[in-house]
Amino acid sequence: MSDKEIMLIDCGEVLGISNVAEIYTKVLSSLADGQLVQFDVSNIERVDTAAIQMIYAFSKEVAKQGHVLLWQNASEAFVRSATLLGLATAMNMTDNAIEVA
């Protein structure tokens, strides 16, 4: 990993269209500031397609800059939704998950 500062984005229990713009603004700002971004998706019980697509778009932008998106304790609901959309592997969820006790 890098010695760059990590911006932790807590996605809460529900990640949907109503909060996608706010999260996207945060992650783009963090990326512009040279920070690494880690999503805490451990408490997600419900996530909609728009939210996962936003995170996928961000993961592509992160990859363009030579970094990886980090995950903290992905909930079963989040992993299931990302997998059903075919995006879990594309977002490197299995390779970059950080388990936090």
N, CA, C and O atoms as CSV, one atom per row, in Angstrom:
chain,resi,resn,atom,element,x,y,z
A,1,MET,N,N,0.841,-1.170,0.000
A,1,MET,CA,C,0.000,0.000,0.000
A,1,MET,C,C,0.883,1.228,0.000
A,1,MET,O,O,2.098,1.117,0.160
A,2,SER,N,N,0.315,2.354,-0.171
A,2,SER,CA,C,0.996,3.629,-0.270
A,2,SER,C,C,0.997,4.328,1.085
A,2,SER,O,O,0.263,3.946,1.996
A,3,ASP,N,N,1.839,5.366,1.203
A,3,ASP,CA,C,1.843,6.150,2.434
A,3,ASP,C,C,0.868,7.325,2.342
A,3,ASP,O,O,0.896,8.219,3.188
A,4,LYS,N,N,0.022,7.330,1.339
A,4,LYS,CA,C,-0.973,8.383,1.176
A,4,LYS,C,C,-2.054,8.262,2.235
A,4,LYS,O,O,-2.308,7.183,2.771
A,5,GLU,N,N,-2.680,9.385,2.523
A,5,GLU,CA,C,-3.790,9.402,3.461
A,5,GLU,C,C,-4.984,8.657,2.866
A,5,GLU,O,O,-5.234,8.717,1.662
A,6,ILE,N,N,-5.711,7.959,3.728
A,6,ILE,CA,C,-6.883,7.215,3.265
A,6,ILE,C,C,-8.150,7.906,3.741
A,6,ILE,O,O,-8.320,8.166,4.932
A,7,MET,N,N,-9.035,8.200,2.798
A,7,MET,CA,C,-10.343,8.783,3.116
A,7,MET,C,C,-11.322,7.632,3.267
A,7,MET,O,O,-11.563,6.894,2.311
A,8,LEU,N,N,-11.892,7.469,4.465
A,8,LEU,CA,C,-12.874,6.422,4.716
A,8,LEU,C,C,-14.264,6.987,4.455
A,8,LEU,O,O,-14.660,7.994,5.042
A,9,ILE,N,N,-14.997,6.324,3.568
A,9,ILE,CA,C,-16.365,6.718,3.250
A,9,ILE,C,C,-17.299,5.676,3.857
A,9,ILE,O,O,-17.357,4.537,3.394
A,10,ASP,N,N,-18.027,6.076,4.893
A,10,ASP,CA,C,-18.989,5.191,5.536
A,10,ASP,C,C,-20.290,5.262,4.746
A,10,ASP,O,O,-20.912,6.322,4.662
A,11,CYS,N,N,-20.700,4.144,4.170
A,11,CYS,CA,C,-21.884,4.111,3.315
A,11,CYS,C,C,-23.180,3.844,4.081
A,11,CYS,O,O,-24.253,3.815,3.478
A,12,GLY,N,N,-23.098,3.649,5.388
A,12,GLY,CA,C,-24.299,3.471,6.197
A,12,GLY,C,C,-25.007,2.155,5.945
A,12,GLY,O,O,-24.400,1.182,5.498
A,13,GLU,N,N,-26.316,2.135,6.241
A,13,GLU,CA,C,-27.113,0.916,6.093
A,13,GLU,C,C,-27.823,0.816,4.749
A,13,GLU,O,O,-28.075,-0.278,4.246
A,14,VAL,N,N,-28.141,1.975,4.175
A,14,VAL,CA,C,-28.849,2.003,2.892
A,14,VAL,C,C,-28.060,2.902,1.956
A,14,VAL,O,O,-27.801,4.065,2.263
A,15,LEU,N,N,-27.684,2.355,0.822
A,15,LEU,CA,C,-26.956,3.120,-0.186
A,15,LEU,C,C,-27.832,3.169,-1.422
A,15,LEU,O,O,-28.014,2.171,-2.120
A,16,GLY,N,N,-28.371,4.356,-1.679
A,16,GLY,CA,C,-29.305,4.485,-2.784
A,16,GLY,C,C,-29.108,5.752,-3.573
A,16,GLY,O,O,-28.182,6.524,-3.325
A,17,ILE,N,N,-29.977,5.952,-4.511
A,17,ILE,CA,C,-29.912,7.090,-5.413
A,17,ILE,C,C,-29.935,8.418,-4.655
A,17,ILE,O,O,-29.369,9.408,-5.119
A,18,SER,N,N,-30.587,8.440,-3.494
A,18,SER,CA,C,-30.704,9.692,-2.738
A,18,SER,C,C,-29.379,10.180,-2.171
A,18,SER,O,O,-29.224,11.379,-1.939
A,19,ASN,N,N,-28.419,9.290,-1.941
A,19,ASN,CA,C,-27.136,9.732,-1.405
A,19,ASN,C,C,-25.941,9.489,-2.327
A,19,ASN,O,O,-24.795,9.687,-1.924
A,20,VAL,N,N,-26.202,9.066,-3.546
A,20,VAL,CA,C,-25.127,8.784,-4.495
A,20,VAL,C,C,-24.345,10.046,-4.857
A,20,VAL,O,O,-23.115,10.011,-4.891
A,21,ALA,N,N,-25.014,11.135,-5.123
A,21,ALA,CA,C,-24.326,12.366,-5.544
A,21,ALA,C,C,-23.384,12.869,-4.458
A,21,ALA,O,O,-22.266,13.293,-4.748
A,22,GLU,N,N,-23.831,12.821,-3.216
A,22,GLU,CA,C,-22.997,13.286,-2.109
A,22,GLU,C,C,-21.733,12.432,-1.980
A,22,GLU,O,O,-20.635,12.962,-1.809
A,23,ILE,N,N,-21.891,11.133,-2.063
A,23,ILE,CA,C,-20.744,10.232,-1.950
A,23,ILE,C,C,-19.810,10.414,-3.138
A,23,ILE,O,O,-18.591,10.448,-2.970
A,24,TYR,N,N,-20.372,10.530,-4.334
A,24,TYR,CA,C,-19.533,10.693,-5.523
A,24,TYR,C,C,-18.701,11.971,-5.433
A,24,TYR,O,O,-17.532,11.983,-5.818
A,25,THR,N,N,-19.307,13.048,-4.925
A,25,THR,CA,C,-18.578,14.307,-4.749
A,25,THR,C,C,-17.419,14.124,-3.776
A,25,THR,O,O,-16.317,14.616,-4.020
A,26,LYS,N,N,-17.664,13.421,-2.681
A,26,LYS,CA,C,-16.610,13.165,-1.687
A,26,LYS,C,C,-15.456,12.372,-2.287
A,26,LYS,O,O,-14.290,12.710,-2.087
A,27,VAL,N,N,-15.792,11.311,-3.026
A,27,VAL,CA,C,-14.725,10.457,-3.541
A,27,VAL,C,C,-13.930,11.149,-4.639
A,27,VAL,O,O,-12.715,10.969,-4.722
A,28,LEU,N,N,-14.578,11.923,-5.469
A,28,LEU,CA,C,-13.841,12.649,-6.504
A,28,LEU,C,C,-12.938,13.712,-5.891
A,28,LEU,O,O,-11.821,13.928,-6.360
A,29,SER,N,N,-13.419,14.373,-4.845
A,29,SER,CA,C,-12.605,15.358,-4.142
A,29,SER,C,C,-11.393,14.698,-3.503
A,29,SER,O,O,-10.285,15.230,-3.562
A,30,SER,N,N,-11.604,13.546,-2.897
A,30,SER,CA,C,-10.498,12.811,-2.283
A,30,SER,C,C,-9.468,12.405,-3.321
A,30,SER,O,O,-8.264,12.525,-3.095
A,31,LEU,N,N,-9.939,11.934,-4.438
A,31,LEU,CA,C,-9.045,11.523,-5.511
A,31,LEU,C,C,-8.245,12.716,-6.026
A,31,LEU,O,O,-7.041,12.604,-6.258
A,32,ALA,N,N,-8.908,13.850,-6.205
A,32,ALA,CA,C,-8.228,15.063,-6.664
A,32,ALA,C,C,-7.164,15.518,-5.669
A,32,ALA,O,O,-6.145,16.087,-6.060
A,33,ASP,N,N,-7.405,15.266,-4.378
A,33,ASP,CA,C,-6.449,15.637,-3.335
A,33,ASP,C,C,-5.337,14.601,-3.171
A,33,ASP,O,O,-4.448,14.765,-2.336
A,34,GLY,N,N,-5.391,13.533,-3.972
A,34,GLY,CA,C,-4.362,12.503,-3.914
A,34,GLY,C,C,-4.551,11.486,-2.810
A,34,GLY,O,O,-3.634,10.723,-2.504
A,35,GLN,N,N,-5.728,11.465,-2.208
A,35,GLN,CA,C,-6.004,10.502,-1.150
A,35,GLN,C,C,-6.470,9.176,-1.745
A,35,GLN,O,O,-7.066,9.134,-2.821
A,36,LEU,N,N,-6.185,8.099,-1.025
A,36,LEU,CA,C,-6.763,6.814,-1.365
A,36,LEU,C,C,-8.156,6.780,-0.744
A,36,LEU,O,O,-8.403,7.435,0.268
A,37,VAL,N,N,-9.065,6.019,-1.346
A,37,VAL,CA,C,-10.432,5.950,-0.840
A,37,VAL,C,C,-10.749,4.525,-0.433
A,37,VAL,O,O,-10.479,3.566,-1.157
A,38,GLN,N,N,-11.329,4.423,0.746
A,38,GLN,CA,C,-11.771,3.128,1.261
A,38,GLN,C,C,-13.250,3.245,1.600
A,38,GLN,O,O,-13.658,4.132,2.350
A,39,PHE,N,N,-14.050,2.337,1.040
A,39,PHE,CA,C,-15.484,2.312,1.323
A,39,PHE,C,C,-15.755,1.355,2.472
A,39,PHE,O,O,-15.345,0.195,2.439
A,40,ASP,N,N,-16.455,1.854,3.495
A,40,ASP,CA,C,-16.941,0.994,4.558
A,40,ASP,C,C,-18.366,0.609,4.191
A,40,ASP,O,O,-19.294,1.401,4.354
A,41,VAL,N,N,-18.531,-0.594,3.700
A,41,VAL,CA,C,-19.844,-1.090,3.283
A,41,VAL,C,C,-20.295,-2.220,4.203
A,41,VAL,O,O,-21.089,-3.077,3.813
A,42,SER,N,N,-19.778,-2.207,5.424
A,42,SER,CA,C,-20.046,-3.288,6.371
A,42,SER,C,C,-21.473,-3.304,6.903
A,42,SER,O,O,-21.983,-4.362,7.271
A,43,ASN,N,N,-22.121,-2.149,6.949
A,43,ASN,CA,C,-23.467,-2.071,7.524
A,43,ASN,C,C,-24.581,-2.048,6.489
A,43,ASN,O,O,-25.756,-1.964,6.847
A,44,ILE,N,N,-24.230,-2.120,5.221
A,44,ILE,CA,C,-25.240,-2.023,4.178
A,44,ILE,C,C,-26.200,-3.201,4.229
A,44,ILE,O,O,-25.802,-4.365,4.194
A,45,GLU,N,N,-27.466,-2.858,4.314
A,45,GLU,CA,C,-28.534,-3.863,4.267
A,45,GLU,C,C,-29.273,-3.797,2.937
A,45,GLU,O,O,-29.847,-4.784,2.479
A,46,ARG,N,N,-29.249,-2.605,2.322
A,46,ARG,CA,C,-29.933,-2.401,1.045
A,46,ARG,C,C,-29.100,-1.459,0.190
A,46,ARG,O,O,-28.626,-0.427,0.664
A,47,VAL,N,N,-28.927,-1.826,-1.075
A,47,VAL,CA,C,-28.179,-0.994,-2.009
A,47,VAL,C,C,-28.876,-1.067,-3.354
A,47,VAL,O,O,-29.345,-2.129,-3.762
A,48,ASP,N,N,-28.943,0.071,-4.045
A,48,ASP,CA,C,-29.595,0.018,-5.347
A,48,ASP,C,C,-28.564,0.049,-6.478
A,48,ASP,O,O,-27.384,0.335,-6.271
A,49,THR,N,N,-29.043,-0.250,-7.650
A,49,THR,CA,C,-28.176,-0.375,-8.821
A,49,THR,C,C,-27.404,0.913,-9.109
A,49,THR,O,O,-26.222,0.862,-9.448
A,50,ALA,N,N,-28.052,2.050,-8.980
A,50,ALA,CA,C,-27.386,3.332,-9.257
A,50,ALA,C,C,-26.174,3.531,-8.350
A,50,ALA,O,O,-25.138,4.024,-8.797
A,51,ALA,N,N,-26.298,3.156,-7.102
A,51,ALA,CA,C,-25.192,3.319,-6.157
A,51,ALA,C,C,-24.017,2.427,-6.537
A,51,ALA,O,O,-22.870,2.873,-6.525
A,52,ILE,N,N,-24.290,1.191,-6.867
A,52,ILE,CA,C,-23.203,0.290,-7.255
A,52,ILE,C,C,-22.567,0.757,-8.559
A,52,ILE,O,O,-21.349,0.670,-8.715
A,53,GLN,N,N,-23.359,1.244,-9.482
A,53,GLN,CA,C,-22.806,1.755,-10.739
A,53,GLN,C,C,-21.913,2.969,-10.486
A,53,GLN,O,O,-20.879,3.118,-11.138
A,54,MET,N,N,-22.297,3.837,-9.552
A,54,MET,CA,C,-21.475,4.985,-9.210
A,54,MET,C,C,-20.144,4.527,-8.639
A,54,MET,O,O,-19.095,5.051,-9.014
A,55,ILE,N,N,-20.175,3.559,-7.740
A,55,ILE,CA,C,-18.940,3.068,-7.149
A,55,ILE,C,C,-18.071,2.398,-8.210
A,55,ILE,O,O,-16.848,2.539,-8.193
A,56,TYR,N,N,-18.694,1.677,-9.123
A,56,TYR,CA,C,-17.937,1.066,-10.214
A,56,TYR,C,C,-17.264,2.139,-11.084
A,56,TYR,O,O,-16.095,2.004,-11.446
A,57,ALA,N,N,-18.002,3.195,-11.414
A,57,ALA,CA,C,-17.431,4.286,-12.217
A,57,ALA,C,C,-16.241,4.912,-11.487
A,57,ALA,O,O,-15.220,5.224,-12.099
A,58,PHE,N,N,-16.384,5.088,-10.195
A,58,PHE,CA,C,-15.289,5.640,-9.418
A,58,PHE,C,C,-14.100,4.682,-9.405
A,58,PHE,O,O,-12.955,5.123,-9.502
A,59,SER,N,N,-14.354,3.389,-9.288
A,59,SER,CA,C,-13.252,2.421,-9.269
A,59,SER,C,C,-12.454,2.465,-10.575
A,59,SER,O,O,-11.239,2.272,-10.574
A,60,LYS,N,N,-13.145,2.719,-11.682
A,60,LYS,CA,C,-12.449,2.849,-12.970
A,60,LYS,C,C,-11.567,4.091,-12.981
A,60,LYS,O,O,-10.451,4.053,-13.499
A,61,GLU,N,N,-12.053,5.178,-12.420
A,61,GLU,CA,C,-11.273,6.420,-12.346
A,61,GLU,C,C,-10.040,6.231,-11.460
A,61,GLU,O,O,-8.954,6.714,-11.781
A,62,VAL,N,N,-10.221,5.533,-10.357
A,62,VAL,CA,C,-9.107,5.232,-9.453
A,62,VAL,C,C,-8.047,4.411,-10.191
A,62,VAL,O,O,-6.852,4.684,-10.078
A,63,ALA,N,N,-8.489,3.410,-10.941
A,63,ALA,CA,C,-7.555,2.555,-11.687
A,63,ALA,C,C,-6.780,3.358,-12.731
A,63,ALA,O,O,-5.594,3.107,-12.950
A,64,LYS,N,N,-7.437,4.317,-13.373
A,64,LYS,CA,C,-6.751,5.165,-14.362
A,64,LYS,C,C,-5.585,5.906,-13.729
A,64,LYS,O,O,-4.583,6.188,-14.386
A,65,GLN,N,N,-5.725,6.219,-12.446
A,65,GLN,CA,C,-4.677,6.956,-11.743
A,65,GLN,C,C,-3.664,6.034,-11.072
A,65,GLN,O,O,-2.796,6.487,-10.326
A,66,GLY,N,N,-3.785,4.729,-11.347
A,66,GLY,CA,C,-2.811,3.774,-10.854
A,66,GLY,C,C,-3.026,3.307,-9.424
A,66,GLY,O,O,-2.105,2.784,-8.797
A,67,HIS,N,N,-4.224,3.489,-8.905
A,67,HIS,CA,C,-4.526,3.079,-7.534
A,67,HIS,C,C,-5.623,2.025,-7.543
A,67,HIS,O,O,-6.162,1.683,-8.596
A,68,VAL,N,N,-5.944,1.521,-6.373
A,68,VAL,CA,C,-7.041,0.573,-6.239
A,68,VAL,C,C,-8.020,1.094,-5.199
A,68,VAL,O,O,-7.646,1.810,-4.271
A,69,LEU,N,N,-9.243,0.732,-5.370
A,69,LEU,CA,C,-10.286,1.064,-4.414
A,69,LEU,C,C,-10.214,0.056,-3.276
A,69,LEU,O,O,-10.074,-1.144,-3.513
A,70,LEU,N,N,-10.309,0.535,-2.057
A,70,LEU,CA,C,-10.218,-0.328,-0.887
A,70,LEU,C,C,-11.605,-0.546,-0.293
A,70,LEU,O,O,-12.463,0.335,-0.346
A,71,TRP,N,N,-11.808,-1.720,0.267
A,71,TRP,CA,C,-13.100,-2.089,0.854
A,71,TRP,C,C,-12.902,-2.471,2.306
A,71,TRP,O,O,-11.910,-3.110,2.655
A,72,GLN,N,N,-13.830,-2.087,3.142
A,72,GLN,CA,C,-13.784,-2.465,4.553
A,72,GLN,C,C,-15.014,-3.289,4.886
A,72,GLN,O,O,-16.138,-2.791,4.843
A,73,ASN,N,N,-14.793,-4.548,5.215
A,73,ASN,CA,C,-15.854,-5.438,5.700
A,73,ASN,C,C,-17.143,-5.374,4.877
A,73,ASN,O,O,-18.189,-4.992,5.402
A,74,ALA,N,N,-17.082,-5.732,3.637
A,74,ALA,CA,C,-18.275,-5.691,2.779
A,74,ALA,C,C,-19.371,-6.605,3.324
A,74,ALA,O,O,-19.140,-7.780,3.609
A,75,SER,N,N,-20.564,-6.039,3.459
A,75,SER,CA,C,-21.702,-6.827,3.948
A,75,SER,C,C,-22.142,-7.832,2.893
A,75,SER,O,O,-21.856,-7.682,1.705
A,76,GLU,N,N,-22.832,-8.842,3.351
A,76,GLU,CA,C,-23.350,-9.861,2.435
A,76,GLU,C,C,-24.292,-9.232,1.401
A,76,GLU,O,O,-24.256,-9.597,0.226
A,77,ALA,N,N,-25.123,-8.300,1.834
A,77,ALA,CA,C,-26.074,-7.653,0.921
A,77,ALA,C,C,-25.346,-6.879,-0.176
A,77,ALA,O,O,-25.752,-6.909,-1.338
A,78,PHE,N,N,-24.266,-6.185,0.197
A,78,PHE,CA,C,-23.518,-5.411,-0.796
A,78,PHE,C,C,-22.821,-6.335,-1.786
A,78,PHE,O,O,-22.891,-6.123,-2.997
A,79,VAL,N,N,-22.153,-7.352,-1.272
A,79,VAL,CA,C,-21.440,-8.305,-2.150
A,79,VAL,C,C,-22.419,-9.001,-3.080
A,79,VAL,O,O,-22.144,-9.148,-4.271
A,80,ARG,N,N,-23.558,-9.430,-2.549
A,80,ARG,CA,C,-24.569,-10.108,-3.365
A,80,ARG,C,C,-25.048,-9.195,-4.495
A,80,ARG,O,O,-25.154,-9.629,-5.642
A,81,SER,N,N,-25.334,-7.944,-4.175
A,81,SER,CA,C,-25.821,-7.011,-5.192
A,81,SER,C,C,-24.760,-6.742,-6.256
A,81,SER,O,O,-25.060,-6.738,-7.450
A,82,ALA,N,N,-23.531,-6.518,-5.826
A,82,ALA,CA,C,-22.446,-6.268,-6.781
A,82,ALA,C,C,-22.198,-7.484,-7.662
A,82,ALA,O,O,-21.928,-7.349,-8.855
A,83,THR,N,N,-22.288,-8.661,-7.076
A,83,THR,CA,C,-22.086,-9.899,-7.827
A,83,THR,C,C,-23.199,-10.109,-8.844
A,83,THR,O,O,-22.936,-10.482,-9.987
A,84,LEU,N,N,-24.443,-9.871,-8.434
A,84,LEU,CA,C,-25.576,-10.021,-9.364
A,84,LEU,C,C,-25.462,-9.090,-10.563
A,84,LEU,O,O,-25.902,-9.429,-11.662
A,85,LEU,N,N,-24.872,-7.919,-10.354
A,85,LEU,CA,C,-24.673,-6.968,-11.447
A,85,LEU,C,C,-23.404,-7.269,-12.246
A,85,LEU,O,O,-23.132,-6.617,-13.253
A,86,GLY,N,N,-22.636,-8.251,-11.798
A,86,GLY,CA,C,-21.404,-8.606,-12.496
A,86,GLY,C,C,-20.276,-7.622,-12.249
A,86,GLY,O,O,-19.353,-7.528,-13.059
A,87,LEU,N,N,-20.330,-6.874,-11.128
A,87,LEU,CA,C,-19.340,-5.830,-10.895
A,87,LEU,C,C,-18.395,-6.098,-9.727
A,87,LEU,O,O,-17.437,-5.347,-9.543
A,88,ALA,N,N,-18.626,-7.126,-8.945
A,88,ALA,CA,C,-17.772,-7.396,-7.783
A,88,ALA,C,C,-16.322,-7.608,-8.201
A,88,ALA,O,O,-15.413,-7.034,-7.601
A,89,THR,N,N,-16.103,-8.412,-9.206
A,89,THR,CA,C,-14.742,-8.657,-9.680
A,89,THR,C,C,-14.160,-7.414,-10.327
A,89,THR,O,O,-12.993,-7.089,-10.113
A,90,ALA,N,N,-14.965,-6.719,-11.116
A,90,ALA,CA,C,-14.490,-5.507,-11.794
A,90,ALA,C,C,-14.074,-4.418,-10.806
A,90,ALA,O,O,-13.222,-3.586,-11.116
A,91,MET,N,N,-14.675,-4.426,-9.623
A,91,MET,CA,C,-14.338,-3.429,-8.602
A,91,MET,C,C,-13.269,-3.943,-7.641
A,91,MET,O,O,-12.974,-3.292,-6.638
A,92,ASN,N,N,-12.688,-5.106,-7.938
A,92,ASN,CA,C,-11.623,-5.692,-7.131
A,92,ASN,C,C,-12.028,-5.898,-5.678
A,92,ASN,O,O,-11.220,-5.709,-4.768
A,93,MET,N,N,-13.270,-6.282,-5.466
A,93,MET,CA,C,-13.736,-6.450,-4.095
A,93,MET,C,C,-13.018,-7.571,-3.365
A,93,MET,O,O,-12.741,-7.444,-2.173
A,94,THR,N,N,-12.716,-8.643,-4.037
A,94,THR,CA,C,-12.079,-9.765,-3.354
A,94,THR,C,C,-10.591,-9.525,-3.124
A,94,THR,O,O,-10.031,-10.029,-2.150
A,95,ASP,N,N,-9.943,-8.765,-4.001
A,95,ASP,CA,C,-8.516,-8.548,-3.887
A,95,ASP,C,C,-8.147,-7.430,-2.919
A,95,ASP,O,O,-7.025,-7.403,-2.412
A,96,ASN,N,N,-9.062,-6.513,-2.654
A,96,ASN,CA,C,-8.717,-5.323,-1.885
A,96,ASN,C,C,-9.576,-5.101,-0.665
A,96,ASN,O,O,-9.714,-3.973,-0.190
A,97,ALA,N,N,-10.152,-6.168,-0.155
A,97,ALA,CA,C,-10.975,-6.054,1.048
A,97,ALA,C,C,-10.087,-6.038,2.277
A,97,ALA,O,O,-9.141,-6.818,2.387
A,98,ILE,N,N,-10.398,-5.154,3.184
A,98,ILE,CA,C,-9.662,-5.051,4.431
A,98,ILE,C,C,-10.618,-5.422,5.547
A,98,ILE,O,O,-11.635,-4.759,5.751
A,99,GLU,N,N,-10.293,-6.470,6.261
A,99,GLU,CA,C,-11.139,-6.894,7.375
A,99,GLU,C,C,-10.748,-6.093,8.603
A,99,GLU,O,O,-9.578,-6.064,8.985
A,100,VAL,N,N,-11.704,-5.456,9.208
A,100,VAL,CA,C,-11.474,-4.661,10.409
A,100,VAL,C,C,-12.324,-5.243,11.517
A,100,VAL,O,O,-13.540,-5.372,11.370
A,101,ALA,N,N,-11.704,-5.589,12.611
A,101,ALA,CA,C,-12.458,-6.199,13.729
A,101,ALA,C,C,-13.192,-5.158,14.521
A,101,ALA,O,O,-13.874,-5.487,15.492
